[in-house]
Structures are given as structure tokens and as C-alpha cells.
Amino acid sequence: MKFKLIIEGADFSSFGLGQSSDVSTYVNNFNALGGGTLTTNEKTALQSYYDGLVTANLWDKIEVLYPFIGSTATYHKYNFKNYQDTDAAYRLTFSNDATSAHTANGFVGDRNAQRSANSNYYWTGTLSSTCAGFYNTTGEVADTNSRVVMGGASTSSASTSISRLVLARNFSNITQGELARTTGGLTSGATLDRAKTGFLAVSNNSGTVKLWDGNTIAGTASATIPLTGGNVPVYLLAYRNNSIELNYFSDVTLGTAFIAKGFTDSDMVNFSNLTKAYNQALGR
């Protein structure tokens, strides 16, 4: 059975959205756009991930999902939710890129080369009831500097009133998740294992900010007045706001990165499990 879906004003019904088969038209079209070189195992893993997200009622809540499948920048740039090669579809553009940055394990960071990826995604509405995160397949090499895996801010001000996203296993000597910065709107996990791999995310549901380490809530805080998004950019493997250059580069390998709206706590657990299963199916 086929269903017609309208995503952000674009009609993707011809892509086979909503189909479940061994490999749907949707996944086959994604494969074709990247050059048609995905292996059978890669296509099967991506299809199972998609089917699981649909079954768990998570697919419609996702805005961007970077599966970093395949071993080329051509595949790694696509937002699986809307895999058109346009800024409006939130496809990635890479800075200080290299062929070696794109592997079967995902998108490889390099702090020395100051590598990053611009998602072309900007929050323009409230940061409440949103979440963002990643699944990394290799960890960082420890040093004394702060590193950010996902980050962006609306201004260069150090004021606590700015809107920003920070997500890192080590930032200022803590594991940190921050979304819509206000007094108390910061969560810090107890672990400081920079070499750790797996799922890390931050959510803000109606002013309650949570840091997720796998299925565990590692920290909780209140953002009493969730800020409007303003013009908050989202970068991967680096932190950037609208006024300063990129900094706080990370060298993790990203297997998956995502942004969603309206995830409940149970949604976060389901999404974490499905994302872990997807990466494990690829041998990551």
C-alpha cells in the first residue's frame, strides 16, 4: 500500500514513502541519488531503520536525519528525511573536507584540520519541545580543550539569554547538553569518557531540558522561559554562532545525527534503540 505524504510543502509520494518491502522505492531512490553504490547490507539496514521509525510513530516528528551511510561525501551529505540536494532540504556541506573523512563507519572529524559540516538548518521558532543528538562510532582523543559535536548560537554574546545548542561529551570538563540557554537551562552529565561511543542527545520539552546518554537521562534542568530560536545555526563537529568563526572542533566519527520536534521521553528511548540497531547492523 502506498501513502501520500506532504513534507514541508514538498510532495514525496512518488518516492514510495510509507511502503514496507525488502527495499522500498524510497531507499532505492536515495541509493540512486548517491550514485547507486550502496551494498545490499547497507540498503537493508537503512530500510529497517526507516521501517522502525515509521512503526514507532517517530518518522513524522523528525526534521533532519543524517545516516552517514556509504563511504562517500555524496551519500553523507543527504538528510534522509528529505534527501534533495538543496539547502532547503538541509543537506550537508563540508568544510575542510577530505576523502578519508567519509568511511563506512561514518563522517570522521579532524580537530587539527578544523573539519565540520553545516546542516543549513536554522531554528526560527521556539526551542521548546525539540531535541537534537548523535550516535558516534569512534570517540575523541582526550586533550585539555573543550570540543563540541553539535553546536550553534544566535549571537556572540556571553549572556545567559542567548539561544544556543551545545552537545558534547566534554565541554569545559563536563558532558554537556544545552538547548535554549537560560538560567538553569543547562544539563551536565556525570560521565567524562571522551572515548565513549554511542547515543548522546539533548531535549527541551516545555522548559525541561534533559541530557540523554543512551537510554539514560544523565542530567535534568529547567529552562523557565524557553527562548525563541531566532537564527540558530546547527553545525556538526564544531560550534558556531552568527558572528564568530567555527571553534571547539571534535574528532569523533558520526554514525548518525538528528533533529526532531515533539519527542516524548519514551520516543527518545525508542529512537535511541533504533539508532543503535541501525549502526550495529552496519558493523559500527
Sequence and secondary structure as in RCSB ss.txt:
>XXXX:A:sequence
MKFKLIIEGADFSSFGLGQSSDVSTYVNNFNALGGGTLTTNEKTALQSYYDGLVTANLWDKIEVLYPFIGSTATY
HKYNFKNYQDTDAAYRLTFSNDATSAHTANGFVGDRNAQRSANSNYYWTGTLSSTCAGFYNTTGEVADTNSRVVM
GGASTSSASTSISRLVLARNFSNITQGELARTTGGLTSGATLDRAKTGFLAVSNNSGTVKLWDGNTIAGTASATI
PLTGGNVPVYLLAYRNNSIELNYFSDVTLGTAFIAKGFTDSDMVNFSNLTKAYNQALGR
>XXXX:A:secstr
     EETTEE GGGTTT  SSS HHHHHHHHHTTS   HHHHHHHHHHHHHHHHTT GGGEEEEE   SSSHHH
HT  TTS  SSGGGT  EEES  GGGEETTEEE  TTTT EEEEEEEE SB TTEEEEEEEEE     SS   SE
EEES S   TTS EEEEEEEETTEEEEEES  TT EEEES   TT  EEEEEEEETTEEEEEETTEEEEEEE SS
  B SSEEEEESSB BSSS  BS    EEEEEEEEES  HHHHHHHHHHHHHHHHHTT 
